[in-house]
Amino acid sequence: MKSIDEQIKIISKGVDEIINTEELSEKLKNCIDNNKSLVVKLGLDPSAPDIHIGHAVVLRKIKQLQDLGHRSVIIIGDFTGMIGDPTGKSKARKQLTKEQVLANAKTYETQIFKILDRDKTEVRFNSEWLEKLNFRDVIELTSKYTVARMLEREDFKNRMVNHQPIGIHEFFYPLMQAYDSISINADIELGGTDQRFNLLMGRTMQKEFHKEAQIAIMMPILEGLDGIEKMSKSLGNYIGITEPANIMYSKTMKVPDELIIKYFNLATDIHPDEIKIIEDNLENGRVNPRDIKMDLAHEIVRLYHGEEAALLAEKEFKAVFQNNSIPEDLKIVSLTKEDNLINAISLSTFASSNSEARRLISQGGVKINGEKVLDVKAVNLSNNDIIQVGKYNFFKVSIKNN
């Protein structure tokens, strides 16, 4: 196991806040002295199971902790998911059925092992302990926290001010998440900055149950490819962890220059000392940002698809970018005779929706057989047309005869 200072350097990479570092040092010292691992907790509320690299920021940090010798417990909130996390919500969330929760959980479980070490990961469902609580247990749990403290939470406070309803069951969510930490004796819990209240609740309640308090590690929100908004599928500014290698590579090349280092910190496992060298080279103008971005793209693709796929994606990108050639392994999109250019672009997944496809066309970002599209109404797609979306995305049209 690495030294305490080295572990804290790696754990702190890209982190927004750790509560607190002194306690973390003590926990790490105890691990080294007693040859044991820390229990690293992440709770997943399985309501939106498609993961992009913005979601993966916390998972990457857990992987780094696993590489340091610690083990993770991923808690699928099959019980809490039926309530829904009220964080950031202006109204109560729709409760999911047990069947919906379990279906989403299965999808989550498949995706997280693209990042985490399966041998160092335990997956638990919090119904295992929460369903066993009787009403006396619930009263005891709720007696350890006050309504006044609960209403300090920003989303609850805003709903009170605006006279919007708050269900009593919503107060239970942070308490139940805290009970998860109690049940597994969590040493560390990770989450985004928006989860600060929930993570600190875990610390508070562990102390109330006479257990050692967990360390709370908050990760920042990763901006999407537009450099402004939080990465989101609905905004189309995302990089999905299951996307093909060439798509992932070309999307990463769209990361704004000012976010290159943030992406290195949050979306890769590269050592902080290496990232510092990259940052110094960028700031001093010793390297072209495009070349550093290509290193970033290579690393992100390598993490999810392997080294060979990363090299092929890089080769294809260079061919398209430097030689303006069409990729050899061209994506084929099947259309009906009724489909138009907007439908085709949406089906290609190079746009997340018809509205995004229209925007790309209106901005002059679409070509058919090398010719820029000026009037979408004048376009009649033919079999084997080559459509270019943006600089690097190509696909071939295949029209079904039916």
C-alpha positions as CSV (number, residue, x, y, z in Angstrom):
1,M,0.0,0.0,0.0
2,K,1.3,3.5,-0.9
3,S,2.3,6.0,1.7
4,I,-0.4,8.2,3.3
5,D,0.9,11.4,1.5
6,E,0.9,9.6,-1.9
7,Q,-2.6,8.2,-1.3
8,I,-4.0,11.6,-0.3
9,K,-2.4,13.2,-3.4
10,I,-4.2,10.7,-5.6
11,I,-7.5,10.8,-3.7
12,S,-7.5,14.7,-3.8
13,K,-7.0,14.9,-7.5
14,G,-9.9,16.9,-9.0
15,V,-11.8,16.8,-5.8
16,D,-14.0,19.8,-4.8
17,E,-14.0,19.1,-1.0
18,I,-12.9,16.5,1.5
19,I,-14.5,16.4,5.0
20,N,-12.0,16.1,6.4
21,T,-8.4,15.4,5.4
22,E,-7.1,15.0,8.9
23,E,-9.5,12.2,9.6
24,L,-8.8,10.7,6.3
25,S,-5.0,10.6,7.2
26,E,-5.9,8.8,10.4
27,K,-8.0,6.2,8.6
28,L,-5.2,5.6,6.1
29,K,-2.7,5.3,8.9
30,N,-4.9,2.7,10.6
31,C,-5.2,0.8,7.3
32,I,-1.4,0.6,6.9
33,D,-0.8,-0.3,10.5
34,N,-3.4,-3.1,10.5
35,N,-3.0,-4.2,6.9
36,K,-6.7,-3.6,6.0
37,S,-8.7,-1.6,3.4
38,L,-11.1,1.2,3.7
39,V,-14.8,0.7,2.8
40,V,-15.7,3.2,0.1
41,K,-19.4,3.7,-0.4
42,L,-21.4,5.0,-3.4
43,G,-25.1,5.0,-3.4
44,L,-26.9,4.8,-6.8
45,D,-30.5,5.8,-7.0
46,P,-31.4,3.9,-10.2
47,S,-33.7,6.3,-11.9
48,A,-31.6,7.2,-14.9
49,P,-29.3,4.3,-15.8
50,D,-27.5,5.5,-18.9
51,I,-24.0,6.6,-17.8
52,H,-21.9,9.3,-19.6
53,I,-18.4,10.4,-18.5
54,G,-20.0,13.2,-16.4
55,H,-21.7,10.5,-14.3
56,A,-18.5,8.5,-14.3
57,V,-16.5,11.2,-12.4
58,V,-17.3,9.6,-9.1
59,L,-16.8,6.1,-10.4
60,R,-13.3,7.0,-11.7
61,K,-12.4,8.3,-8.2
62,I,-13.6,5.0,-6.7
63,K,-11.5,3.1,-9.2
64,Q,-8.5,5.2,-8.1
65,L,-9.2,4.2,-4.5
66,Q,-9.5,0.6,-5.5
67,D,-6.1,0.8,-7.2
68,L,-4.7,2.1,-3.9
69,G,-5.9,-1.2,-2.2
70,H,-9.3,-0.2,-0.9
71,R,-12.7,-1.8,-1.6
72,S,-15.9,-0.4,-2.7
73,V,-19.5,-1.1,-1.8
74,I,-22.0,0.1,-4.4
75,I,-25.4,0.4,-2.9
76,I,-28.2,0.2,-5.4
77,G,-31.1,2.1,-3.9
78,D,-33.9,-0.3,-4.7
79,F,-35.6,0.8,-1.5
80,T,-34.7,4.6,-1.5
81,G,-35.3,4.7,-5.3
82,M,-39.0,4.1,-4.7
83,I,-38.9,7.5,-2.9
84,G,-36.5,9.4,-5.2
85,D,-33.7,11.8,-4.1
86,P,-35.3,15.2,-3.7
87,T,-32.0,16.9,-4.2
88,G,-32.4,20.0,-6.5
89,K,-36.0,19.3,-7.1
90,S,-38.7,21.9,-6.9
91,K,-41.4,19.3,-6.3
92,A,-41.7,15.8,-5.1
93,R,-40.3,13.2,-7.5
94,K,-42.5,10.5,-9.0
95,Q,-42.1,7.3,-7.1
96,L,-40.8,4.3,-9.1
97,T,-42.2,0.9,-8.9
98,K,-40.1,-2.0,-7.6
99,E,-40.0,-3.5,-11.1
100,Q,-38.7,-0.1,-12.6
101,V,-36.1,0.2,-9.9
102,L,-34.8,-3.3,-10.4
103,A,-34.7,-3.0,-14.2
104,N,-32.7,0.2,-13.9
105,A,-30.4,-1.3,-11.3
106,K,-29.5,-4.2,-13.6
107,T,-28.5,-1.7,-16.3
108,Y,-26.4,0.3,-13.8
109,E,-24.7,-2.8,-12.6
110,T,-23.7,-3.7,-16.2
111,Q,-22.3,-0.2,-16.9
112,I,-20.3,0.4,-13.6
113,F,-18.1,-2.6,-14.3
114,K,-16.7,-0.8,-17.4
115,I,-15.0,1.3,-14.8
116,L,-14.7,-0.5,-11.5
117,D,-12.7,-3.6,-10.5
118,R,-15.2,-6.3,-10.1
119,D,-13.0,-8.2,-7.7
120,K,-12.8,-5.2,-5.4
121,T,-16.5,-4.2,-5.6
122,E,-19.4,-5.4,-3.6
123,V,-22.9,-4.6,-4.9
124,R,-25.7,-4.4,-2.3
125,F,-29.3,-3.5,-2.4
126,N,-30.4,-1.3,0.5
127,S,-33.8,-3.1,0.8
128,E,-31.6,-5.7,2.5
129,W,-31.6,-3.7,5.7
130,L,-34.2,-0.9,5.2
131,E,-37.1,-3.4,4.7
132,K,-36.3,-5.0,8.0
133,L,-36.8,-1.8,10.0
134,N,-40.0,-1.7,12.1
135,F,-41.9,1.4,13.0
136,R,-40.1,1.6,16.4
137,D,-36.7,1.6,14.5
138,V,-38.0,4.4,12.2
139,I,-39.1,6.5,15.1
140,E,-35.7,6.1,16.7
141,L,-33.9,7.0,13.5
142,T,-36.0,10.1,12.9
143,S,-35.6,11.2,16.5
144,K,-31.9,11.8,15.9
145,Y,-32.5,14.7,13.5
146,T,-34.6,17.9,13.7
147,V,-37.1,19.4,11.1
148,A,-35.3,22.7,11.5
149,R,-32.0,21.1,10.4
150,M,-33.7,19.3,7.5
151,L,-35.2,22.6,6.3
152,E,-31.7,24.1,6.0
153,R,-31.4,22.0,2.9
154,E,-31.7,24.4,0.0
155,D,-34.3,22.5,-2.1
156,F,-36.6,22.1,1.0
157,K,-36.1,25.7,2.0
158,N,-37.0,27.0,-1.4
159,R,-40.2,24.9,-1.6
160,M,-41.2,26.2,1.9
161,V,-40.7,29.8,0.8
162,N,-42.7,29.2,-2.4
163,H,-45.5,27.4,-0.6
164,Q,-44.8,24.2,-2.5
165,P,-45.6,20.9,-0.8
166,I,-43.0,18.7,0.8
167,G,-44.0,15.1,1.5
168,I,-42.9,13.7,4.9
169,H,-41.5,10.7,3.1
170,E,-39.0,13.0,1.4
171,F,-37.4,13.8,4.7
172,F,-36.7,10.0,5.0
173,Y,-34.5,9.9,2.0
174,P,-31.3,11.5,3.5
175,L,-32.0,9.6,6.7
176,M,-32.2,6.3,4.9
177,Q,-29.1,7.1,2.8
178,A,-27.3,7.8,6.1
179,Y,-28.6,4.4,7.5
180,D,-26.9,2.8,4.5
181,S,-23.6,4.1,5.8
182,I,-24.3,2.8,9.2
183,S,-25.2,-0.6,7.9
184,I,-22.0,-1.2,5.9
185,N,-19.7,0.7,8.3
186,A,-18.6,3.1,5.5
187,D,-15.2,4.8,5.9
188,I,-15.6,7.1,2.9
189,E,-18.7,8.1,0.9
190,L,-18.4,9.8,-2.5
191,G,-20.9,12.0,-4.4
192,G,-21.2,15.1,-6.4
193,T,-21.2,18.6,-4.8
194,D,-25.0,18.4,-5.0
195,Q,-25.0,15.5,-2.6
196,R,-23.2,17.4,0.2
197,F,-26.2,17.4,2.5
198,N,-26.8,13.7,2.1
199,L,-23.1,12.8,2.6
200,L,-22.8,14.9,5.8
201,M,-26.0,13.3,7.1
202,G,-24.2,10.0,6.9
203,R,-21.4,11.4,9.1
204,T,-23.9,12.8,11.6
205,M,-25.9,9.7,11.9
206,Q,-22.9,7.4,12.2
207,K,-21.8,9.4,15.2
208,E,-25.4,9.1,16.7
209,F,-25.1,5.4,16.4
210,H,-21.7,5.4,18.1
211,K,-19.8,4.5,14.9
212,E,-16.7,6.1,13.4
213,A,-17.8,8.9,11.0
214,Q,-17.2,8.5,7.3
215,I,-15.1,10.8,5.2
216,A,-17.2,12.8,2.7
217,I,-15.6,13.4,-0.7
218,M,-17.4,15.7,-3.0
219,M,-16.6,15.7,-6.7
220,P,-17.3,18.7,-9.0
221,I,-19.8,18.7,-11.8
222,L,-18.3,18.2,-15.2
223,E,-19.3,20.6,-17.9
224,G,-20.3,19.1,-21.3
225,L,-18.7,19.7,-24.7
226,D,-20.3,23.1,-24.9
227,G,-18.1,24.2,-22.0
228,I,-21.1,25.8,-20.3
229,E,-23.8,23.5,-19.2
230,K,-23.5,20.4,-17.0
231,M,-22.9,17.3,-19.2
232,S,-26.3,16.0,-20.2
233,K,-27.8,13.6,-22.8
234,S,-30.8,15.9,-23.2
235,L,-28.5,18.8,-24.1
236,G,-26.4,16.7,-26.5
237,N,-23.2,17.8,-24.9
238,Y,-22.1,14.4,-23.6
239,I,-19.7,11.6,-24.1
240,G,-21.3,8.3,-23.4
241,I,-19.2,5.5,-21.9
242,T,-20.7,2.9,-24.2
243,E,-20.3,4.9,-27.4
244,P,-18.1,3.5,-30.2
245,A,-14.4,4.4,-29.8
246,N,-14.2,6.7,-32.9
247,I,-17.3,8.7,-31.7
248,M,-15.8,8.9,-28.2
249,Y,-12.5,10.1,-29.6
250,S,-14.0,12.7,-32.0
251,K,-16.3,14.0,-29.3
252,T,-13.4,14.5,-26.8
253,M,-11.6,16.6,-29.5
254,K,-14.5,19.1,-29.1
255,V,-13.7,19.7,-25.4
256,P,-13.0,23.5,-25.0
257,D,-9.3,24.2,-24.5
258,E,-10.0,25.8,-21.1
259,L,-11.5,22.5,-19.8
260,I,-8.7,20.2,-21.0
261,I,-7.1,20.0,-17.5
262,K,-10.4,19.5,-15.8
263,Y,-11.2,16.6,-18.1
264,F,-7.8,15.1,-17.3
265,N,-8.5,15.4,-13.6
266,L,-12.1,14.1,-13.6
267,A,-12.3,11.8,-16.6
268,T,-9.0,9.9,-16.5
269,D,-6.9,8.1,-14.0
270,I,-3.6,9.8,-14.9
271,H,-1.4,10.7,-11.9
272,P,-1.7,14.3,-10.6
273,D,2.1,14.8,-11.1
274,E,1.7,14.0,-14.8
275,I,-1.3,16.3,-15.1
276,K,0.7,19.1,-13.5
277,I,3.4,18.8,-16.2
278,I,0.7,18.9,-18.9
279,E,-0.9,22.0,-17.3
280,D,2.5,23.8,-17.1
281,N,3.2,22.9,-20.8
282,L,-0.2,24.3,-21.8
283,E,0.2,27.5,-19.7
284,N,3.7,28.2,-21.1
285,G,2.7,27.5,-24.7
286,R,5.2,24.7,-25.1
287,V,2.6,22.5,-26.7
288,N,-0.3,22.9,-29.0
289,P,-3.6,22.4,-27.1
290,R,-4.9,20.2,-30.0
291,D,-2.0,17.8,-29.4
292,I,-2.8,17.6,-25.7
293,K,-6.4,17.1,-26.5
294,M,-5.5,14.2,-28.7
295,D,-3.7,12.6,-25.7
296,L,-6.8,13.2,-23.6
297,A,-9.0,11.6,-26.3
298,H,-6.6,8.6,-26.5
299,E,-6.7,8.1,-22.8
300,I,-10.5,8.3,-22.4
301,V,-11.0,5.9,-25.3
302,R,-8.3,3.5,-23.8
303,L,-10.1,3.5,-20.5
304,Y,-13.4,2.2,-22.0
305,H,-12.3,0.3,-25.2
306,G,-8.6,-0.6,-24.7
307,E,-5.4,0.5,-26.2
308,E,-5.9,-1.0,-29.7
309,A,-9.3,0.7,-30.1
310,A,-7.7,4.0,-29.0
311,L,-4.9,3.7,-31.6
312,L,-7.5,2.9,-34.3
313,A,-9.7,5.8,-33.3
314,E,-6.7,8.2,-33.3
315,K,-5.6,7.0,-36.7
316,E,-9.1,7.5,-38.1
317,F,-9.4,11.0,-36.6
318,K,-6.0,12.0,-38.1
319,A,-7.1,10.8,-41.5
320,V,-10.3,12.8,-41.3
321,F,-8.8,15.9,-39.7
322,Q,-5.5,16.1,-41.5
323,N,-6.4,14.6,-44.9
324,N,-10.2,15.3,-45.0
325,S,-10.7,11.6,-45.9
326,I,-13.8,9.5,-45.2
327,P,-13.3,6.8,-42.5
328,E,-12.9,3.2,-43.8
329,D,-15.2,1.7,-41.2
330,L,-18.1,3.9,-42.2
331,K,-21.3,3.8,-40.1
332,I,-24.4,2.6,-42.0
333,V,-27.8,4.2,-41.1
334,S,-30.9,2.4,-42.4
335,L,-33.7,4.6,-43.5
336,T,-37.2,4.3,-45.0
337,K,-38.2,6.2,-48.1
338,E,-40.2,8.5,-45.8
339,D,-37.2,9.5,-43.7
340,N,-35.7,12.9,-44.3
341,L,-32.2,14.4,-43.5
342,I,-33.2,15.4,-40.0
343,N,-34.5,11.9,-39.2
344,A,-31.2,10.4,-40.7
345,I,-29.0,12.6,-38.5
346,S,-31.0,11.7,-35.4
347,L,-30.9,8.0,-36.2
348,S,-27.1,8.2,-36.7
349,T,-26.8,9.4,-33.0
350,F,-24.6,12.3,-34.1
351,A,-27.4,14.5,-32.8
352,S,-29.4,13.6,-29.7
353,S,-32.7,14.8,-31.2
354,N,-34.5,16.2,-34.3
355,S,-34.2,19.7,-32.9
356,E,-30.4,19.3,-32.5
357,A,-30.2,18.0,-36.0
358,R,-32.1,21.1,-37.3
359,R,-29.7,23.3,-35.4
360,L,-26.6,21.6,-36.9
361,I,-28.1,22.0,-40.4
362,S,-29.0,25.7,-39.8
363,Q,-25.4,26.4,-38.6
364,G,-23.9,24.9,-41.8
365,G,-22.5,21.9,-40.0
366,V,-23.9,19.2,-42.4
367,K,-22.7,18.1,-45.8
368,I,-24.0,15.5,-48.2
369,N,-21.4,13.9,-50.5
370,G,-19.1,16.8,-49.7
371,E,-21.6,19.6,-50.4
372,K,-22.9,21.8,-47.6
373,V,-26.6,21.6,-47.1
374,L,-28.2,25.0,-47.5
375,D,-31.9,24.1,-47.8
376,V,-33.1,20.9,-46.0
377,K,-36.4,21.0,-48.0
378,A,-34.4,20.6,-51.2
379,V,-32.7,17.5,-50.1
380,N,-33.8,14.1,-51.4
381,L,-31.7,11.3,-49.9
382,S,-30.4,8.5,-52.1
383,N,-28.9,5.1,-51.3
384,N,-25.2,5.3,-50.4
385,D,-25.2,9.1,-49.8
386,I,-22.3,10.0,-47.5
387,I,-23.5,12.5,-44.8
388,Q,-20.9,14.5,-42.8
389,V,-22.1,16.0,-39.4
390,G,-19.6,18.5,-38.0
391,K,-15.9,18.0,-38.9
392,Y,-15.4,14.3,-37.9
393,N,-18.7,12.4,-38.0
394,F,-19.7,10.5,-41.2
395,F,-22.3,7.9,-42.1
396,K,-23.7,6.2,-45.2
397,V,-27.4,6.1,-46.0
398,S,-29.0,2.8,-46.7
399,I,-32.6,3.1,-47.8
400,K,-34.9,0.1,-47.3
401,N,-37.1,-1.0,-50.2
402,N,-40.4,-1.6,-48.6
